[in-house]
């Protein structure tokens, strides 16, 4: 059953990049690749906004419901790719 958009949960984050932008880009690409194959089904969209030379990036993740968001957080926190990503931002 498809959920209504009114049930969606959106996570919005503003992050400071603490490494060269290229390292951040590689880290987020690795997380996104793994999410495509192993991520929760309830992750509706994943978007990062930033540009080389900037020390700020934005992230918007949309989930079909709060349960999917919590499941996602529990899952990715054990991933090496996620740890590497969080080493590039604060």
N, C-alpha and C positions, 0 to 999 in steps of 0.2 A: 504494500500500500504506500503510495506516494504521500509524503507529508506536505502540509500547507506551509507556505513561506512564513506565515505568522508564527510557526513553531521553531523556526531557525534561530540559532544562537550564533552571534558574530563576535569574534575575539579580535580586538584592534590593539596593536602595540606600536609604540614609537621606541626605537632602539638606537643606541649609540654604537657605532662600529669602532672597535678598539684595535683592529688589525688593518693591514692594507685591504682595500675594498675587494681586490681580486681573491684574497683568502676567504673573505666573507662570501663572495659569489660562489666559490668552489664548495664551501661548506653547505650553503643553502641548496645548491644543486644536488648534492649528495642526499640531503634530507628529502627533497622533493622526489628524487628518483626512487628512494626506498618507500616513500608514502604511496607512490603510484602502484607498487607491487604488493605492499604489505599493510597499507594504511587502513583505517576504519572506513567502512562503507558510508558512514554518515558524514564524512568530510566532503562538503559540497564544493568548496573552492578554497584555494590557497594562493594568495597574491602578496608579493613583496615589491616595494617601491623604493628606489634609490638609484644613485648614479655614481660612477667612479669619481673619486675626488671628494665626495661628501662623507661626513662622518655620521650621518643620520640616515636611517632607513625606516620604512613603515611596513607593517605586516597586517594583513586582514585574512583571517581564517573564518569560514562559515561552515557551520555544522547543521545537520538536519534536526538535532535536538540536543538538550543538555547532556543526556546520557552518552551520546556519541562523543561530545567534547571531553567528558571525563574519561571515557575509555581511551580516547586518543592520547590524552595527557599521561595516563598510566602506562600506555604502551611505549611512547617515544622516549620517555625519560630514561629508559634502560638501553637505548641505542647509542652506539659509539658515534654515529653521525650527528645525533642530537647534541651530545657532549661537545663534539668538535665545533658545531655551530655556535653553541653558547660560549665557547672560548673566544669567539670573534666579536661578541656584542656584550653590552650591559644595559 
